[in-house]
Amino acid sequence: MNAVLTTDRLIIREASLGDAAFILQLVNDKGWLTYIGDRNIKTIPAAENYIQKSLLSAYKKDGFGLFLVALKNTNTCIGMCGLVNRPTLDNIDIGFAFLNESCGKGYGYESAKATIDYALNTLNLEKVLGITLATNIPSQKLLKKIGLTLEKEYTNDEGEEMIMYGVERPKHSTKVKIF
């Protein structure tokens, strides 16, 4: 296990091919399908392919990516949270997704707060974005709670109404305090 971050309750770590069963479960969870979309990952080999092409390749190319979030006390994976370098955006995007049964327990906030702190204070990124469907109210609330502010509303290439949030690294400070 390659832990990138830890919080009081969570381990945020790189994925491995051994996580295929969890990835298969997560990408077919109701929340993922509703707010992210069907990636047509229906088998363990397809999940392994997703891990290889989407997660592991990002770690190698960018030095970061979407990380798995696991409970510290049991090492059980409950979701993903991390940073995505999207070619369609000018800045890095924070992304997160959790199994439905793990929602409403503060894990999203805890992992996203740690990820924003890591992005701004360890990776020294100047700005981090958060994009979400206009209908994804829980993600909008979380993005605001971790300090991102509304930047714009727009329609993406698929015709979906989107909202973009962002947070910038203060010019006068070397450290950013995330509430």
N, C-alpha and C positions, 0 to 999 in steps of 0.2 A: 504494500500500500504506500503510495506516494502522497502524503498529506501536504496540501498547499497552505491551508489555514485550519485553525481550530477555534472554536468558541466554547462557551460554558457547556453546551450540550451537543455540539456537532463537530464532525470531522468533514472538511471539504477537501476532496482529493481527486487526483486524476483517475479517469476510468481506465479499465483494462479489458481485454477480450473476455476475461472471466466474469465480467459484469453483464454479459449478454441477456441473461434471464431477467435481470432487473430492468434493463433498457427496454426489452420487449414489453414488459408490464407497463412501464411508464409511458411509452409512446402510444399505447393503446388505452390509456386511462381516459376517463370522460373529460377531464379538464384539458388534457393535451389535445384531444381530438376536437374539442369545442373552440379552443383559443389559439392553437398552433396549427393544427391540421393533420390529416392522415398522411403519414409518411410511407404507407404501404409496407410496414415492417411487421410481418406476421409469423416469422420463424426465427429460431435462434441464429441460423446462418445469416439471415437478413439483419438481425440486430448486431452481430459481429461485424458485418460489413459497414453498418452505420457507425459503429464505434471506431473502426479503422479509418474510414473516409472523412467523418465529420469531427470526431473528438481527438483521436490520436494525431491526425494530420495537423490540426490547429495547434496542439501543444508543440509539435515540432516546428511548424512554420512561424507561429507568433509568440511562443513561450507562455501562452495561456489559452483558455478555451472554456467550454462548459465543463464544470467539474461535478462529480457526484457528491451528494450531501448524505452523510450517514450519521446515525445516532451514535454518540460517543460511547454510551454504556453498553450497547449491543452490537455495534458495527453494522446495523441494518440500514441499507440504503432507503431513503425516503424521497429523494428528488435530485434535481440538478440546479446549480446556480453557477454562473461564471460570466466570462466576457467573450464577446463574439466580434470578430473583425469582418464586418459585412462589406462587400465591395460596393453596395448601394448607399452606404453611409460615409460621411466624412470623419466620423469619430467612432470609437469603440462603443459597443452596445452591451448593456448588462441584460442577461437573460436568466430566467428561472422557471422551473416547473416542478410540481410536487404531486405525489400520489394523493388522490382525493382524501383518503383517510388520514393524511398527515397535515391537511390544511386546517387553519384556525387554531393552531397551537404555537404560533410565533416562530416557527422554523424558517419561514420565508423571510421574515424581517431579520432574524438573527444571521442568516447566511448572506442575505443581500447587503446588509449593513457592513459585514466583514469584507465582502467582495468590493464594495465601493471604497472602503478604507484602503484595501490592498491596491486597487487600481490607481487611486490618487496619491497615496503616500509611499507605496513600495514600487509600483511600476512607474510612478511619476507621470501618469497620463494627464494631459492638460484639461481634458473634458471627457465625460462619459455620458452616453445617451441611454434612454430607455424607450423602446417603442412598443406599442400595444394596440390591439384592436379597440376601437371606440366602445365596444360592448363589454370589454373585459374590465369591469369596475374593480374587482379585487386587485388586479395588477396595477391599475392606476393609483389606488389607495396606497399600495406598498411602495411604488416609486416615489410618491410624495412623502411618505413617512421616512424614507431613507435620505431625503434631502434633494430630490430632483424636482425641478419646476417645469411647468408647461412651456413648451417652445412653439409648437404648432400642431394644427390638425390638418390632415391631408388624405388623399385617396391614393392607395398604392396601385401598382401595375395590374393587380388582380381585381381592382374595383372595390377593395375593402376600405372602409373608413378607419383611419389610423390616428393615433395621438402620439406625439413625440415629446419626451421630457429630457432634461439635461441638467448636469451639474458641472461646474467648472472649478478647477483648482484655483484658489485665491492667489492673485499675483503677489501679494505682500507677505505671504506665509509659506513656509516650507512644509507645514503639516496642515491637514484639513481635519477639523473636528466634525465627526458624523454623529448626529443625535439618534 
